């Protein structure tokens, strides 16, 4: 792979796994690896934020947490991943948007632009890919004082700081769902509230949402993401080809597509993580 000129300078991430985690191999050329919904010709991926190494980012977060605990911070630590990713693991004191897709990120920025005004923004994602697009979009709004991003993402940070300021699991988009570097569990079972951070797919084949349900609740048959999926058999909707369409369940319908943050929310409880 690295003998191919376009990939010769790529920086791979490695983590424990196995062939069972990656049943398919697909090779393709895409305009965006993770679609943000904004044409790169409109917001160039070349106009990104300032890249910080894991060590530099660690120092910045340390300073941010120290200042924020005293109510003096002019910085926002921004998680640009989806809600189900940040739910099981995130940096202490971060602002984690309650969005379901990265394509909602531009709208989230637009609707909450005021909280970023004159701020220093420290942005991070799983491996640094989404930050390349997300930081460029935030930069294009010309409201922040400075925009920084974690080079290599959380993955590279955890390689150097497994016991740093990131707590909980790191969500990954394969059959493992998450990898860990520390023993912290920051999320809870959907049904009983006990600490739990291992995702399973909703038992409804029409839903495909991820759900946190502990072994005890699963043994009771609580295997769906919400009461609508759990208590009621969804009506099968099929396309002409015979493929089943995904249906939006209660979890998706009740979540605002683009949440509006209150300015007061920026007064973060630094010690809660």
GUDREN-577600 format. One line per field, with one value per residue (C-alpha): residue in three letters; x, y, z; residue number from 1. Coordinates in Angstrom, 1 decimal. Last residue first. Layout:
N
type	(ala/...)
east	(X/...)
north	(Y/...)
up	(Z/...)
seq	(NUM/...)
! end
This chain:
273
type	(unk/unk/unk/unk/unk/unk/unk/unk/unk/unk/unk/unk/unk/unk/unk/unk/unk/unk/unk/unk/unk/unk/unk/unk/unk/unk/unk/unk/unk/unk/unk/unk/unk/unk/unk/unk/unk/unk/unk/unk/unk/unk/unk/unk/unk/unk/unk/unk/unk/unk/unk/unk/unk/unk/unk/unk/unk/unk/unk/unk/unk/unk/unk/unk/unk/unk/unk/unk/unk/unk/unk/unk/unk/unk/unk/unk/unk/unk/unk/unk/unk/unk/unk/unk/unk/unk/unk/unk/unk/unk/unk/unk/unk/unk/unk/unk/unk/unk/unk/unk/unk/unk/unk/unk/unk/unk/unk/unk/unk/unk/unk/unk/unk/unk/unk/unk/unk/unk/unk/unk/unk/unk/unk/unk/unk/unk/unk/unk/unk/unk/unk/unk/unk/unk/unk/unk/unk/unk/unk/unk/unk/unk/unk/unk/unk/unk/unk/unk/unk/unk/unk/unk/unk/unk/unk/unk/unk/unk/unk/unk/unk/unk/unk/unk/unk/unk/unk/unk/unk/unk/unk/unk/unk/unk/unk/unk/unk/unk/unk/unk/unk/unk/unk/unk/unk/unk/unk/unk/unk/unk/unk/unk/unk/unk/unk/unk/unk/unk/unk/unk/unk/unk/unk/unk/unk/unk/unk/unk/unk/unk/unk/unk/unk/unk/unk/unk/unk/unk/unk/unk/unk/unk/unk/unk/unk/unk/unk/unk/unk/unk/unk/unk/unk/unk/unk/unk/unk/unk/unk/unk/unk/unk/unk/unk/unk/unk/unk/unk/unk/unk/unk/unk/unk/unk/unk/unk/unk/unk/unk/unk/unk/unk/unk/unk/unk/unk/unk/unk/unk/unk/unk/unk/unk)
east	(-15.4/-17.5/-14.6/-14.7/-18.3/-18.5/-19.6/-20.0/-23.5/-24.3/-24.0/-26.9/-26.2/-28.7/-29.0/-29.0/-31.1/-33.0/-33.3/-36.9/-37.1/-33.8/-34.5/-38.1/-37.2/-36.4/-37.0/-34.3/-35.5/-35.5/-34.1/-36.6/-35.5/-38.8/-38.0/-39.4/-41.1/-41.7/-43.9/-42.1/-42.8/-43.8/-42.4/-38.7/-38.5/-40.9/-39.6/-36.1/-32.7/-33.6/-32.2/-34.2/-35.0/-34.5/-31.1/-30.2/-31.0/-28.6/-25.9/-25.9/-27.7/-25.9/-27.7/-26.5/-29.2/-29.8/-33.5/-35.3/-33.6/-35.0/-32.5/-30.7/-27.0/-24.7/-22.5/-20.2/-20.0/-21.8/-22.2/-25.6/-28.5/-31.1/-32.4/-30.0/-27.0/-24.6/-21.6/-18.4/-16.5/-12.9/-10.5/-8.0/-6.7/-9.8/-11.1/-14.7/-17.2/-15.2/-17.1/-15.8/-16.2/-14.2/-15.4/-12.6/-13.5/-13.5/-11.5/-9.2/-7.2/-4.1/-3.9/-3.1/-1.1/1.3/-0.7/-3.8/-3.1/-2.5/-5.9/-7.6/-6.7/-3.6/-2.9/-5.2/-6.7/-6.3/-8.5/-7.6/-9.5/-12.7/-15.3/-13.9/-16.6/-14.2/-12.1/-15.0/-15.3/-11.6/-11.6/-14.4/-12.8/-9.4/-10.9/-13.0/-9.8/-7.8/-8.1/-11.0/-11.9/-10.4/-10.8/-9.2/-10.9/-9.6/-12.6/-13.4/-16.9/-17.3/-20.4/-22.1/-21.7/-24.2/-26.6/-23.9/-21.6/-24.3/-25.3/-21.7/-21.6/-24.8/-22.8/-20.8/-23.9/-25.9/-25.4/-25.5/-22.4/-19.6/-18.2/-15.2/-14.4/-12.6/-11.8/-14.3/-15.4/-18.7/-21.1/-18.5/-19.0/-22.8/-23.1/-21.2/-17.6/-16.5/-15.4/-14.6/-12.5/-13.5/-11.0/-11.2/-10.9/-11.1/-13.8/-11.3/-11.9/-11.7/-8.2/-6.8/-8.8/-7.6/-3.9/-4.1/-5.9/-3.2/-0.4/-2.0/-2.5/1.2/2.1/-0.4/1.0/-0.9/-2.1/-3.2/-6.7/-7.4/-7.4/-6.2/-9.6/-11.0/-14.5/-16.3/-14.1/-14.2/-18.0/-19.8/-21.8/-19.4/-18.7/-16.1/-13.6/-14.6/-14.3/-14.1/-11.9/-12.5/-11.1/-13.3/-12.1/-14.8/-14.9/-12.9/-13.4/-13.2/-9.7/-8.3/-8.0/-5.4/-4.7/-2.6/-3.0/-1.3/0.5/0.3/3.4/3.6/-0.1/-0.4/2.8/1.7/4.5/2.8/0.0)
north	(13.3/15.5/17.7/20.2/21.0/23.3/26.9/26.6/25.6/29.2/30.1/27.7/25.3/24.7/21.1/20.4/17.4/17.7/14.2/13.1/11.4/9.6/7.8/7.2/5.2/6.2/3.4/1.7/0.3/-3.4/-4.5/-6.4/-4.6/-2.8/-1.4/-2.9/-1.5/-4.1/-2.8/-2.4/-4.9/-2.9/-3.1/-2.9/-0.7/1.9/1.5/2.6/1.2/-2.5/-5.4/-5.5/-9.3/-9.8/-11.4/-8.2/-6.2/-8.3/-8.3/-4.4/-2.5/0.4/0.7/1.4/2.2/-0.2/0.4/-1.9/-5.1/-4.4/-5.8/-2.5/-3.1/-3.7/-1.2/-1.9/1.0/0.1/1.7/0.8/3.0/0.2/0.6/2.4/1.0/3.8/5.8/7.0/3.7/4.3/1.4/3.1/2.6/1.1/0.1/0.4/-0.8/-4.0/-4.8/-1.8/2.0/2.7/4.4/5.2/4.1/6.1/9.2/11.4/13.7/11.4/7.8/6.3/9.4/8.7/6.0/7.6/10.9/9.0/7.4/10.6/12.4/12.0/15.7/17.3/20.4/24.1/27.1/30.6/33.8/32.3/34.2/34.0/31.6/29.9/28.8/26.7/25.0/24.4/23.0/20.6/19.3/18.4/17.7/14.9/13.1/13.5/9.9/9.8/13.6/16.7/20.4/23.0/26.3/29.6/31.9/35.3/34.1/30.4/30.6/32.9/30.5/28.0/27.6/27.9/25.5/22.9/23.4/22.6/19.5/17.9/16.1/14.5/12.5/11.9/15.3/16.0/18.2/17.4/20.4/19.1/19.4/16.0/14.6/12.0/8.4/6.3/9.2/10.9/8.2/7.9/11.7/12.0/13.4/17.0/17.1/20.8/22.0/25.7/28.2/31.7/30.1/32.1/30.3/28.9/25.3/26.6/27.9/24.6/22.6/24.8/24.6/20.8/20.7/22.8/20.7/17.5/19.1/19.9/16.3/14.8/17.0/20.1/21.0/24.6/24.8/23.8/25.8/23.0/21.1/23.9/25.2/25.9/23.6/21.0/20.8/20.9/17.8/16.8/13.4/11.3/10.2/13.1/13.3/9.5/6.9/3.3/0.2/-2.2/-5.0/-6.9/-9.0/-6.5/-7.2/-11.0/-10.5/-9.5/-6.6/-4.8/-1.3/0.4/3.8/4.5/7.8/8.3/9.6/6.9/6.8/8.9/7.3/3.6/1.8/2.4/0.0)
up	(34.3/36.6/37.8/35.0/35.4/32.4/32.3/28.5/29.0/29.9/26.2/25.6/22.8/20.0/18.8/15.1/14.1/17.3/18.9/19.4/16.0/16.2/19.5/18.7/15.6/12.1/9.7/7.6/4.3/3.7/0.3/-1.9/-5.1/-5.1/-1.7/1.4/4.5/7.2/10.0/13.2/16.0/19.0/22.5/22.0/18.9/20.2/23.7/22.7/21.6/21.6/23.5/26.7/26.7/30.4/29.6/27.7/30.9/33.0/30.2/30.0/27.3/25.5/22.1/18.6/16.0/13.2/13.1/10.7/12.0/15.4/17.9/18.2/17.4/20.4/22.2/25.2/27.5/30.8/34.2/35.6/34.5/34.3/30.8/28.5/30.4/31.4/30.1/31.6/32.1/33.0/32.8/30.5/26.9/25.3/21.9/20.8/18.2/17.7/14.6/12.8/13.0/16.1/19.4/21.8/25.3/28.6/29.6/27.5/29.8/30.0/31.1/27.7/26.9/24.0/22.1/23.4/21.6/18.3/18.4/19.8/16.5/14.4/14.7/17.3/15.9/16.6/15.7/16.8/17.5/16.3/14.2/10.7/9.5/7.1/10.0/11.4/8.0/7.8/11.3/10.4/7.2/8.5/11.9/10.4/9.4/12.6/13.8/16.1/16.4/18.0/18.1/20.4/19.7/20.9/21.3/19.8/18.8/19.2/21.4/18.9/16.0/17.5/14.6/12.0/13.8/14.2/10.5/9.5/11.8/10.5/7.8/10.7/11.5/14.7/16.5/20.2/20.1/22.6/24.3/26.2/30.0/30.1/26.8/25.5/25.7/25.7/24.8/22.6/19.9/20.2/19.9/16.6/16.4/16.4/20.0/20.8/23.7/23.8/25.1/26.7/30.1/33.3/35.3/37.8/36.8/33.2/33.7/34.9/32.4/29.5/30.6/30.8/27.4/25.8/27.3/26.0/22.6/22.4/23.4/21.0/18.2/17.3/13.8/13.3/11.8/8.2/5.0/2.8/3.2/1.1/1.9/-1.4/-3.6/-0.9/-1.5/1.8/2.9/5.6/4.0/5.8/3.2/1.0/-2.8/-2.9/-4.6/-3.8/-2.3/-0.3/1.9/3.8/7.0/9.1/12.8/12.2/10.7/14.0/16.5/18.6/17.3/14.6/13.0/9.7/8.8/5.0/3.2/0.6/0.1/-3.2/-4.5/-4.1/-2.4/0.9/0.0)
seq	(273/272/271/270/269/268/267/266/265/264/263/262/261/260/259/258/257/256/255/254/253/252/251/250/249/248/247/246/245/244/243/242/241/240/239/238/237/236/235/234/233/232/231/230/229/228/227/226/225/224/223/222/221/220/219/218/217/216/215/214/213/212/211/210/209/208/207/206/205/204/203/202/201/200/199/198/197/196/195/194/193/192/191/190/189/188/187/186/185/184/183/182/181/180/179/178/177/176/175/174/173/172/171/170/169/168/167/166/165/164/163/162/161/160/159/158/157/156/155/154/153/152/151/150/149/148/147/146/145/144/143/142/141/140/139/138/137/136/135/134/133/132/131/130/129/128/127/126/125/124/123/122/121/120/119/118/117/116/115/114/113/112/111/110/109/108/107/106/105/104/103/102/101/100/99/98/97/96/95/94/93/92/91/90/89/88/87/86/85/84/83/82/81/80/79/78/77/76/75/74/73/72/71/70/69/68/67/66/65/64/63/62/61/60/59/58/57/56/55/54/53/52/51/50/49/48/47/46/45/44/43/42/41/40/39/38/37/36/35/34/33/32/31/30/29/28/27/26/25/24/23/22/21/20/19/18/17/16/15/14/13/12/11/10/9/8/7/6/5/4/3/2/1)
! end
